[in-house]
Amino acid sequence: MGELIRYDLLFRARGFDGVRGAMGAEGRCPREGQDVSAVCRAVACVSSFYWKPLLCLQRSVVTARMLRAQGIQAD
């Protein structure tokens, strides 16, 4: 949920360019045992508890940031 809040704050303060600039470095090749679908399921689950409607862009940015944090390449 923290990533969704972070997205909202960045978007409000800096617009989409600020969000894109804060995406972080590209991920590396996935390490063995990493499951991209697990990250996607986690974002979908948390999205259902967010207090306002989410757009595709918000879910996509959060998913990409979480995948990159796990070392998985996400564009």
Distance bins in CASP14 RR format, pairs under 12 A and 6 or more apart:
PFRMAT RR
TARGET T0000
AUTHOR 0000-0000-0000
RMODE 2
METHOD distances of the structure
MODEL  1
1 7 0 0 0 0 0 1 0 0 0 0 0
1 8 0 0 0 0 0 1 0 0 0 0 0
1 42 0 0 0 0 0 1 0 0 0 0 0
1 43 0 0 0 0 0 1 0 0 0 0 0
1 45 0 0 0 0 0 1 0 0 0 0 0
1 46 1 0 1 0 0 0 0 0 0 0 0
1 47 0 0 0 0 1 0 0 0 0 0 0
1 48 0 0 0 0 0 1 0 0 0 0 0
1 49 1 0 0 1 0 0 0 0 0 0 0
1 50 1 0 0 1 0 0 0 0 0 0 0
1 51 0 0 0 0 1 0 0 0 0 0 0
1 52 0 0 0 0 0 1 0 0 0 0 0
1 54 0 0 0 0 0 1 0 0 0 0 0
1 58 0 0 0 0 0 1 0 0 0 0 0
1 62 0 0 0 0 1 0 0 0 0 0 0
1 66 0 0 0 0 0 1 0 0 0 0 0
2 8 0 0 0 0 1 0 0 0 0 0 0
2 9 0 0 0 0 1 0 0 0 0 0 0
2 10 0 0 0 0 0 1 0 0 0 0 0
2 43 0 0 0 0 0 1 0 0 0 0 0
2 46 0 0 0 0 1 0 0 0 0 0 0
2 47 0 0 0 0 0 1 0 0 0 0 0
2 49 0 0 0 0 0 1 0 0 0 0 0
2 50 0 0 0 0 1 0 0 0 0 0 0
2 58 0 0 0 0 0 1 0 0 0 0 0
2 62 0 0 0 0 1 0 0 0 0 0 0
2 65 0 0 0 0 0 1 0 0 0 0 0
2 66 0 0 0 0 0 1 0 0 0 0 0
3 9 0 0 0 0 0 1 0 0 0 0 0
3 10 0 0 0 0 0 1 0 0 0 0 0
3 19 0 0 0 0 0 1 0 0 0 0 0
3 22 0 0 0 0 0 1 0 0 0 0 0
3 23 0 0 0 0 0 1 0 0 0 0 0
3 39 0 0 0 0 0 1 0 0 0 0 0
3 42 0 0 0 0 0 1 0 0 0 0 0
3 43 0 0 0 0 1 0 0 0 0 0 0
3 46 0 0 0 0 1 0 0 0 0 0 0
3 47 0 0 0 0 0 1 0 0 0 0 0
3 50 0 0 0 0 0 1 0 0 0 0 0
3 54 0 0 0 0 0 1 0 0 0 0 0
3 58 0 0 0 0 1 0 0 0 0 0 0
3 59 0 0 0 0 0 1 0 0 0 0 0
3 60 0 0 0 0 0 1 0 0 0 0 0
3 61 0 0 0 0 1 0 0 0 0 0 0
3 62 1 0 1 0 0 0 0 0 0 0 0
3 63 0 0 0 0 1 0 0 0 0 0 0
3 64 0 0 0 0 1 0 0 0 0 0 0
3 65 1 0 1 0 0 0 0 0 0 0 0
3 66 1 0 0 1 0 0 0 0 0 0 0
3 67 0 0 0 0 0 1 0 0 0 0 0
3 68 0 0 0 0 0 1 0 0 0 0 0
3 69 0 0 0 0 1 0 0 0 0 0 0
4 10 0 0 0 0 0 1 0 0 0 0 0
4 11 0 0 0 0 0 1 0 0 0 0 0
4 19 0 0 0 0 0 1 0 0 0 0 0
4 42 0 0 0 0 0 1 0 0 0 0 0
4 43 0 0 0 0 1 0 0 0 0 0 0
4 44 0 0 0 0 0 1 0 0 0 0 0
4 45 0 0 0 0 0 1 0 0 0 0 0
4 46 1 0 0 1 0 0 0 0 0 0 0
4 47 1 0 0 1 0 0 0 0 0 0 0
4 48 0 0 0 0 0 1 0 0 0 0 0
4 49 0 0 0 0 1 0 0 0 0 0 0
4 50 1 0 1 0 0 0 0 0 0 0 0
4 51 0 0 0 0 1 0 0 0 0 0 0
4 52 0 0 0 0 1 0 0 0 0 0 0
4 53 0 0 0 0 0 1 0 0 0 0 0
4 54 1 0 0 1 0 0 0 0 0 0 0
4 55 0 0 0 0 0 1 0 0 0 0 0
4 57 0 0 0 0 0 1 0 0 0 0 0
4 58 1 0 0 1 0 0 0 0 0 0 0
4 59 0 0 0 0 1 0 0 0 0 0 0
4 60 0 0 0 0 0 1 0 0 0 0 0
4 61 0 0 0 0 1 0 0 0 0 0 0
4 62 1 0 1 0 0 0 0 0 0 0 0
4 63 0 0 0 0 0 1 0 0 0 0 0
4 65 0 0 0 0 0 1 0 0 0 0 0
4 66 0 0 0 0 0 1 0 0 0 0 0
5 11 0 0 0 0 0 1 0 0 0 0 0
5 12 0 0 0 0 0 1 0 0 0 0 0
5 46 0 0 0 0 0 1 0 0 0 0 0
5 49 0 0 0 0 0 1 0 0 0 0 0
5 50 0 0 0 0 1 0 0 0 0 0 0
5 51 0 0 0 0 1 0 0 0 0 0 0
5 52 0 0 0 0 0 1 0 0 0 0 0
5 54 0 0 0 0 0 1 0 0 0 0 0
5 58 0 0 0 0 0 1 0 0 0 0 0
5 62 0 0 0 0 1 0 0 0 0 0 0
6 12 0 0 0 0 0 1 0 0 0 0 0
6 13 0 0 0 0 0 1 0 0 0 0 0
6 14 0 0 0 0 0 1 0 0 0 0 0
6 18 0 0 0 0 0 1 0 0 0 0 0
6 19 0 0 0 0 1 0 0 0 0 0 0
6 22 0 0 0 0 1 0 0 0 0 0 0
6 23 0 0 0 0 0 1 0 0 0 0 0
6 58 0 0 0 0 0 1 0 0 0 0 0
6 61 0 0 0 0 1 0 0 0 0 0 0
6 62 0 0 0 0 1 0 0 0 0 0 0
6 65 0 0 0 0 1 0 0 0 0 0 0
6 66 0 0 0 0 0 1 0 0 0 0 0
7 13 0 0 0 0 0 1 0 0 0 0 0
7 14 0 0 0 0 0 1 0 0 0 0 0
7 15 0 0 0 0 0 1 0 0 0 0 0
7 16 0 0 0 0 0 1 0 0 0 0 0
7 18 0 0 0 0 0 1 0 0 0 0 0
7 19 1 0 0 1 0 0 0 0 0 0 0
7 20 0 0 0 0 0 1 0 0 0 0 0
7 22 0 0 0 0 1 0 0 0 0 0 0
7 23 0 0 0 0 0 1 0 0 0 0 0
7 43 0 0 0 0 0 1 0 0 0 0 0
7 46 0 0 0 0 0 1 0 0 0 0 0
7 47 0 0 0 0 0 1 0 0 0 0 0
7 50 0 0 0 0 0 1 0 0 0 0 0
7 52 0 0 0 0 0 1 0 0 0 0 0
7 54 0 0 0 0 1 0 0 0 0 0 0
7 55 0 0 0 0 0 1 0 0 0 0 0
7 57 0 0 0 0 1 0 0 0 0 0 0
7 58 1 0 1 0 0 0 0 0 0 0 0
7 59 0 0 0 0 1 0 0 0 0 0 0
7 60 0 0 0 0 0 1 0 0 0 0 0
7 61 1 0 1 0 0 0 0 0 0 0 0
7 62 1 0 0 1 0 0 0 0 0 0 0
7 63 0 0 0 0 0 1 0 0 0 0 0
7 64 0 0 0 0 0 1 0 0 0 0 0
7 65 0 0 0 0 1 0 0 0 0 0 0
7 66 0 0 0 0 0 1 0 0 0 0 0
8 14 0 0 0 0 0 1 0 0 0 0 0
8 15 0 0 0 0 0 1 0 0 0 0 0
8 19 0 0 0 0 1 0 0 0 0 0 0
8 50 0 0 0 0 1 0 0 0 0 0 0
8 51 0 0 0 0 0 1 0 0 0 0 0
8 52 0 0 0 0 1 0 0 0 0 0 0
8 53 0 0 0 0 0 1 0 0 0 0 0
8 54 0 0 0 0 1 0 0 0 0 0 0
8 55 0 0 0 0 0 1 0 0 0 0 0
8 57 0 0 0 0 0 1 0 0 0 0 0
8 58 1 0 0 1 0 0 0 0 0 0 0
8 61 0 0 0 0 0 1 0 0 0 0 0
8 62 0 0 0 0 0 1 0 0 0 0 0
9 15 0 0 0 0 0 1 0 0 0 0 0
9 18 0 0 0 0 0 1 0 0 0 0 0
9 19 0 0 0 0 1 0 0 0 0 0 0
9 22 0 0 0 0 0 1 0 0 0 0 0
10 16 0 0 0 0 1 0 0 0 0 0 0
10 17 0 0 0 0 1 0 0 0 0 0 0
10 18 1 0 1 0 0 0 0 0 0 0 0
10 19 1 0 1 0 0 0 0 0 0 0 0
10 20 0 0 0 0 1 0 0 0 0 0 0
10 21 0 0 0 0 1 0 0 0 0 0 0
10 22 1 0 1 0 0 0 0 0 0 0 0
10 23 0 0 0 0 0 1 0 0 0 0 0
10 24 0 0 0 0 0 1 0 0 0 0 0
10 58 0 0 0 0 0 1 0 0 0 0 0
10 61 0 0 0 0 1 0 0 0 0 0 0
10 62 0 0 0 0 0 1 0 0 0 0 0
10 65 0 0 0 0 0 1 0 0 0 0 0
11 17 0 0 0 0 1 0 0 0 0 0 0
11 18 1 0 0 1 0 0 0 0 0 0 0
11 19 1 0 1 0 0 0 0 0 0 0 0
11 20 0 0 0 0 0 1 0 0 0 0 0
11 21 0 0 0 0 0 1 0 0 0 0 0
11 22 0 0 0 0 0 1 0 0 0 0 0
11 55 0 0 0 0 0 1 0 0 0 0 0
11 57 0 0 0 0 1 0 0 0 0 0 0
11 58 0 0 0 0 1 0 0 0 0 0 0
11 61 0 0 0 0 1 0 0 0 0 0 0
11 62 0 0 0 0 0 1 0 0 0 0 0
12 18 0 0 0 0 0 1 0 0 0 0 0
12 19 0 0 0 0 0 1 0 0 0 0 0
13 19 0 0 0 0 1 0 0 0 0 0 0
13 22 0 0 0 0 0 1 0 0 0 0 0
14 20 0 0 0 0 1 0 0 0 0 0 0
14 21 0 0 0 0 1 0 0 0 0 0 0
14 22 0 0 0 0 1 0 0 0 0 0 0
15 21 0 0 0 0 0 1 0 0 0 0 0
15 22 0 0 0 0 0 1 0 0 0 0 0
15 57 0 0 0 0 0 1 0 0 0 0 0
15 61 0 0 0 0 0 1 0 0 0 0 0
16 22 0 0 0 0 0 1 0 0 0 0 0
16 23 0 0 0 0 0 1 0 0 0 0 0
16 55 0 0 0 0 0 1 0 0 0 0 0
16 57 0 0 0 0 1 0 0 0 0 0 0
16 58 0 0 0 0 0 1 0 0 0 0 0
16 61 0 0 0 0 1 0 0 0 0 0 0
17 23 0 0 0 0 0 1 0 0 0 0 0
18 24 0 0 0 0 0 1 0 0 0 0 0
18 61 0 0 0 0 0 1 0 0 0 0 0
19 57 0 0 0 0 1 0 0 0 0 0 0
19 58 0 0 0 0 1 0 0 0 0 0 0
19 60 0 0 0 0 0 1 0 0 0 0 0
19 61 1 0 0 1 0 0 0 0 0 0 0
19 62 0 0 0 0 0 1 0 0 0 0 0
19 64 0 0 0 0 0 1 0 0 0 0 0
19 65 0 0 0 0 1 0 0 0 0 0 0
20 57 0 0 0 0 0 1 0 0 0 0 0
20 60 0 0 0 0 0 1 0 0 0 0 0
20 61 0 0 0 0 1 0 0 0 0 0 0
20 64 0 0 0 0 0 1 0 0 0 0 0
20 65 0 0 0 0 0 1 0 0 0 0 0
20 75 0 0 0 0 0 1 0 0 0 0 0
21 61 0 0 0 0 0 1 0 0 0 0 0
21 65 0 0 0 0 0 1 0 0 0 0 0
22 61 0 0 0 0 1 0 0 0 0 0 0
22 62 0 0 0 0 0 1 0 0 0 0 0
22 64 0 0 0 0 0 1 0 0 0 0 0
22 65 0 0 0 0 1 0 0 0 0 0 0
22 68 0 0 0 0 0 1 0 0 0 0 0
23 60 0 0 0 0 0 1 0 0 0 0 0
23 61 1 0 0 1 0 0 0 0 0 0 0
23 62 0 0 0 0 0 1 0 0 0 0 0
23 63 0 0 0 0 0 1 0 0 0 0 0
23 64 1 0 0 1 0 0 0 0 0 0 0
23 65 1 0 0 1 0 0 0 0 0 0 0
23 66 0 0 0 0 0 1 0 0 0 0 0
23 67 0 0 0 0 0 1 0 0 0 0 0
23 68 1 0 0 1 0 0 0 0 0 0 0
23 69 0 0 0 0 0 1 0 0 0 0 0
23 74 0 0 0 0 1 0 0 0 0 0 0
23 75 0 0 0 0 1 0 0 0 0 0 0
24 61 0 0 0 0 0 1 0 0 0 0 0
24 64 0 0 0 0 1 0 0 0 0 0 0
24 65 1 0 0 1 0 0 0 0 0 0 0
24 66 0 0 0 0 0 1 0 0 0 0 0
24 67 0 0 0 0 0 1 0 0 0 0 0
24 68 1 0 0 1 0 0 0 0 0 0 0
24 69 0 0 0 0 1 0 0 0 0 0 0
24 71 0 0 0 0 0 1 0 0 0 0 0
24 74 0 0 0 0 0 1 0 0 0 0 0
25 64 0 0 0 0 0 1 0 0 0 0 0
25 65 0 0 0 0 0 1 0 0 0 0 0
25 68 1 0 0 1 0 0 0 0 0 0 0
25 69 0 0 0 0 0 1 0 0 0 0 0
25 71 0 0 0 0 1 0 0 0 0 0 0
25 73 0 0 0 0 0 1 0 0 0 0 0
25 74 0 0 0 0 0 1 0 0 0 0 0
26 64 0 0 0 0 1 0 0 0 0 0 0
26 65 0 0 0 0 0 1 0 0 0 0 0
26 67 0 0 0 0 0 1 0 0 0 0 0
26 68 1 0 0 1 0 0 0 0 0 0 0
26 69 0 0 0 0 0 1 0 0 0 0 0
26 71 0 0 0 0 1 0 0 0 0 0 0
26 72 0 0 0 0 1 0 0 0 0 0 0
26 73 1 0 1 0 0 0 0 0 0 0 0
26 74 1 0 0 1 0 0 0 0 0 0 0
26 75 1 0 0 1 0 0 0 0 0 0 0
27 34 0 0 0 0 0 1 0 0 0 0 0
27 36 0 0 0 0 0 1 0 0 0 0 0
27 64 0 0 0 0 1 0 0 0 0 0 0
27 65 0 0 0 0 0 1 0 0 0 0 0
27 66 0 0 0 0 0 1 0 0 0 0 0
27 67 1 0 0 1 0 0 0 0 0 0 0
27 68 1 0 1 0 0 0 0 0 0 0 0
27 69 0 0 0 0 1 0 0 0 0 0 0
27 70 0 0 0 0 1 0 0 0 0 0 0
27 71 1 0 1 0 0 0 0 0 0 0 0
27 72 1 0 0 1 0 0 0 0 0 0 0
27 73 1 0 1 0 0 0 0 0 0 0 0
27 74 1 0 0 1 0 0 0 0 0 0 0
27 75 0 0 0 0 1 0 0 0 0 0 0
28 34 0 0 0 0 0 1 0 0 0 0 0
28 67 0 0 0 0 0 1 0 0 0 0 0
28 68 0 0 0 0 1 0 0 0 0 0 0
28 69 0 0 0 0 0 1 0 0 0 0 0
28 70 0 0 0 0 1 0 0 0 0 0 0
28 71 1 0 1 0 0 0 0 0 0 0 0
28 72 1 0 0 1 0 0 0 0 0 0 0
28 73 1 0 0 1 0 0 0 0 0 0 0
28 74 0 0 0 0 0 1 0 0 0 0 0
29 70 0 0 0 0 0 1 0 0 0 0 0
29 71 0 0 0 0 1 0 0 0 0 0 0
29 72 0 0 0 0 1 0 0 0 0 0 0
29 73 1 0 0 1 0 0 0 0 0 0 0
29 74 0 0 0 0 0 1 0 0 0 0 0
30 36 1 0 0 1 0 0 0 0 0 0 0
30 37 0 0 0 0 0 1 0 0 0 0 0
30 38 0 0 0 0 0 1 0 0 0 0 0
30 39 0 0 0 0 0 1 0 0 0 0 0
30 67 0 0 0 0 1 0 0 0 0 0 0
30 68 0 0 0 0 0 1 0 0 0 0 0
30 70 1 0 0 1 0 0 0 0 0 0 0
30 71 1 0 0 1 0 0 0 0 0 0 0
30 72 1 0 1 0 0 0 0 0 0 0 0
30 73 1 0 0 1 0 0 0 0 0 0 0
30 74 0 0 0 0 0 1 0 0 0 0 0
31 70 0 0 0 0 1 0 0 0 0 0 0
31 71 1 0 0 1 0 0 0 0 0 0 0
31 72 0 0 0 0 1 0 0 0 0 0 0
31 73 0 0 0 0 0 1 0 0 0 0 0
32 72 0 0 0 0 0 1 0 0 0 0 0
33 70 0 0 0 0 0 1 0 0 0 0 0
33 71 0 0 0 0 0 1 0 0 0 0 0
33 72 0 0 0 0 0 1 0 0 0 0 0
34 66 0 0 0 0 0 1 0 0 0 0 0
34 67 0 0 0 0 1 0 0 0 0 0 0
34 68 0 0 0 0 0 1 0 0 0 0 0
34 69 0 0 0 0 0 1 0 0 0 0 0
34 70 1 0 1 0 0 0 0 0 0 0 0
34 71 1 0 0 1 0 0 0 0 0 0 0
34 72 1 0 1 0 0 0 0 0 0 0 0
34 73 0 0 0 0 0 1 0 0 0 0 0
34 74 0 0 0 0 0 1 0 0 0 0 0
35 41 0 0 0 0 1 0 0 0 0 0 0
35 42 0 0 0 0 0 1 0 0 0 0 0
35 67 0 0 0 0 0 1 0 0 0 0 0
35 70 0 0 0 0 1 0 0 0 0 0 0
35 72 0 0 0 0 1 0 0 0 0 0 0
36 42 0 0 0 0 0 1 0 0 0 0 0
36 43 0 0 0 0 0 1 0 0 0 0 0
36 63 0 0 0 0 1 0 0 0 0 0 0
36 64 0 0 0 0 0 1 0 0 0 0 0
36 66 0 0 0 0 0 1 0 0 0 0 0
36 67 1 0 0 1 0 0 0 0 0 0 0
36 68 0 0 0 0 0 1 0 0 0 0 0
36 70 0 0 0 0 1 0 0 0 0 0 0
36 71 0 0 0 0 0 1 0 0 0 0 0
36 72 1 0 0 1 0 0 0 0 0 0 0
36 73 0 0 0 0 1 0 0 0 0 0 0
36 74 0 0 0 0 1 0 0 0 0 0 0
37 43 0 0 0 0 0 1 0 0 0 0 0
37 44 0 0 0 0 0 1 0 0 0 0 0
37 63 0 0 0 0 0 1 0 0 0 0 0
37 67 0 0 0 0 0 1 0 0 0 0 0
37 72 0 0 0 0 0 1 0 0 0 0 0
38 44 0 0 0 0 0 1 0 0 0 0 0
38 45 0 0 0 0 0 1 0 0 0 0 0
38 63 0 0 0 0 0 1 0 0 0 0 0
38 66 0 0 0 0 1 0 0 0 0 0 0
38 67 0 0 0 0 0 1 0 0 0 0 0
38 70 0 0 0 0 1 0 0 0 0 0 0
38 72 0 0 0 0 0 1 0 0 0 0 0
39 45 0 0 0 0 0 1 0 0 0 0 0
39 46 0 0 0 0 0 1 0 0 0 0 0
39 59 0 0 0 0 0 1 0 0 0 0 0
39 62 0 0 0 0 1 0 0 0 0 0 0
39 63 1 0 0 1 0 0 0 0 0 0 0
39 64 0 0 0 0 1 0 0 0 0 0 0
39 65 0 0 0 0 1 0 0 0 0 0 0
39 66 1 0 1 0 0 0 0 0 0 0 0
39 67 1 0 1 0 0 0 0 0 0 0 0
39 68 0 0 0 0 0 1 0 0 0 0 0
39 69 0 0 0 0 1 0 0 0 0 0 0
39 70 1 0 0 1 0 0 0 0 0 0 0
39 71 0 0 0 0 0 1 0 0 0 0 0
39 72 1 0 0 1 0 0 0 0 0 0 0
39 74 0 0 0 0 1 0 0 0 0 0 0
40 46 0 0 0 0 0 1 0 0 0 0 0
40 47 0 0 0 0 0 1 0 0 0 0 0
40 59 0 0 0 0 1 0 0 0 0 0 0
40 60 0 0 0 0 0 1 0 0 0 0 0
40 62 0 0 0 0 0 1 0 0 0 0 0
40 63 1 0 0 1 0 0 0 0 0 0 0
40 64 0 0 0 0 0 1 0 0 0 0 0
40 66 0 0 0 0 1 0 0 0 0 0 0
40 67 0 0 0 0 1 0 0 0 0 0 0
40 70 0 0 0 0 0 1 0 0 0 0 0
40 72 0 0 0 0 0 1 0 0 0 0 0
40 74 0 0 0 0 0 1 0 0 0 0 0
41 47 0 0 0 0 0 1 0 0 0 0 0
41 48 0 0 0 0 0 1 0 0 0 0 0
41 63 0 0 0 0 0 1 0 0 0 0 0
41 66 0 0 0 0 0 1 0 0 0 0 0
42 48 0 0 0 0 0 1 0 0 0 0 0
42 49 0 0 0 0 0 1 0 0 0 0 0
42 59 0 0 0 0 0 1 0 0 0 0 0
42 62 0 0 0 0 1 0 0 0 0 0 0
42 63 0 0 0 0 1 0 0 0 0 0 0
42 66 1 0 0 1 0 0 0 0 0 0 0
42 67 0 0 0 0 0 1 0 0 0 0 0
42 69 0 0 0 0 0 1 0 0 0 0 0
42 70 0 0 0 0 0 1 0 0 0 0 0
43 49 0 0 0 0 0 1 0 0 0 0 0
43 50 0 0 0 0 0 1 0 0 0 0 0
43 54 0 0 0 0 1 0 0 0 0 0 0
43 56 0 0 0 0 0 1 0 0 0 0 0
43 58 0 0 0 0 1 0 0 0 0 0 0
43 59 1 0 1 0 0 0 0 0 0 0 0
43 60 0 0 0 0 1 0 0 0 0 0 0
43 61 0 0 0 0 0 1 0 0 0 0 0
43 62 1 0 1 0 0 0 0 0 0 0 0
43 63 1 0 1 0 0 0 0 0 0 0 0
43 64 0 0 0 0 1 0 0 0 0 0 0
43 65 0 0 0 0 1 0 0 0 0 0 0
43 66 1 0 0 1 0 0 0 0 0 0 0
43 67 0 0 0 0 1 0 0 0 0 0 0
43 74 0 0 0 0 0 1 0 0 0 0 0
44 50 0 0 0 0 0 1 0 0 0 0 0
44 54 0 0 0 0 0 1 0 0 0 0 0
44 59 1 0 0 1 0 0 0 0 0 0 0
44 62 0 0 0 0 0 1 0 0 0 0 0
44 63 0 0 0 0 1 0 0 0 0 0 0
44 66 0 0 0 0 0 1 0 0 0 0 0
45 59 0 0 0 0 0 1 0 0 0 0 0
46 54 0 0 0 0 1 0 0 0 0 0 0
46 58 0 0 0 0 0 1 0 0 0 0 0
46 59 0 0 0 0 1 0 0 0 0 0 0
46 62 0 0 0 0 1 0 0 0 0 0 0
46 63 0 0 0 0 0 1 0 0 0 0 0
46 66 0 0 0 0 1 0 0 0 0 0 0
47 53 0 0 0 0 1 0 0 0 0 0 0
47 54 1 0 1 0 0 0 0 0 0 0 0
47 55 0 0 0 0 0 1 0 0 0 0 0
47 56 0 0 0 0 0 1 0 0 0 0 0
47 58 0 0 0 0 1 0 0 0 0 0 0
47 59 1 0 0 1 0 0 0 0 0 0 0
47 60 0 0 0 0 0 1 0 0 0 0 0
47 62 0 0 0 0 1 0 0 0 0 0 0
47 63 0 0 0 0 1 0 0 0 0 0 0
48 54 0 0 0 0 1 0 0 0 0 0 0
48 59 0 0 0 0 0 1 0 0 0 0 0
50 58 0 0 0 0 1 0 0 0 0 0 0
50 59 0 0 0 0 1 0 0 0 0 0 0
50 62 0 0 0 0 1 0 0 0 0 0 0
52 58 0 0 0 0 1 0 0 0 0 0 0
53 59 0 0 0 0 0 1 0 0 0 0 0
54 60 0 0 0 0 0 1 0 0 0 0 0
54 61 0 0 0 0 0 1 0 0 0 0 0
54 62 0 0 0 0 1 0 0 0 0 0 0
54 63 0 0 0 0 0 1 0 0 0 0 0
55 61 0 0 0 0 1 0 0 0 0 0 0
55 62 0 0 0 0 0 1 0 0 0 0 0
56 62 0 0 0 0 0 1 0 0 0 0 0
56 63 0 0 0 0 0 1 0 0 0 0 0
57 63 0 0 0 0 0 1 0 0 0 0 0
57 64 0 0 0 0 0 1 0 0 0 0 0
58 64 0 0 0 0 0 1 0 0 0 0 0
58 65 0 0 0 0 0 1 0 0 0 0 0
59 65 0 0 0 0 0 1 0 0 0 0 0
59 66 0 0 0 0 0 1 0 0 0 0 0
60 66 0 0 0 0 0 1 0 0 0 0 0
60 67 0 0 0 0 0 1 0 0 0 0 0
60 74 0 0 0 0 1 0 0 0 0 0 0
60 75 0 0 0 0 0 1 0 0 0 0 0
61 67 0 0 0 0 0 1 0 0 0 0 0
61 68 0 0 0 0 0 1 0 0 0 0 0
61 74 0 0 0 0 1 0 0 0 0 0 0
61 75 0 0 0 0 0 1 0 0 0 0 0
62 68 0 0 0 0 0 1 0 0 0 0 0
62 69 0 0 0 0 0 1 0 0 0 0 0
62 74 0 0 0 0 0 1 0 0 0 0 0
63 69 0 0 0 0 0 1 0 0 0 0 0
63 70 0 0 0 0 0 1 0 0 0 0 0
63 72 0 0 0 0 0 1 0 0 0 0 0
63 74 1 0 0 1 0 0 0 0 0 0 0
63 75 0 0 0 0 0 1 0 0 0 0 0
64 70 0 0 0 0 0 1 0 0 0 0 0
64 71 0 0 0 0 0 1 0 0 0 0 0
64 72 0 0 0 0 1 0 0 0 0 0 0
64 73 0 0 0 0 1 0 0 0 0 0 0
64 74 1 0 1 0 0 0 0 0 0 0 0
64 75 1 0 0 1 0 0 0 0 0 0 0
65 71 0 0 0 0 0 1 0 0 0 0 0
65 72 0 0 0 0 0 1 0 0 0 0 0
65 74 1 0 0 1 0 0 0 0 0 0 0
66 72 0 0 0 0 1 0 0 0 0 0 0
66 74 0 0 0 0 1 0 0 0 0 0 0
67 73 1 0 0 1 0 0 0 0 0 0 0
67 74 1 1 0 0 0 0 0 0 0 0 0
67 75 0 0 0 0 1 0 0 0 0 0 0
68 74 1 0 1 0 0 0 0 0 0 0 0
68 75 0 0 0 0 1 0 0 0 0 0 0
END
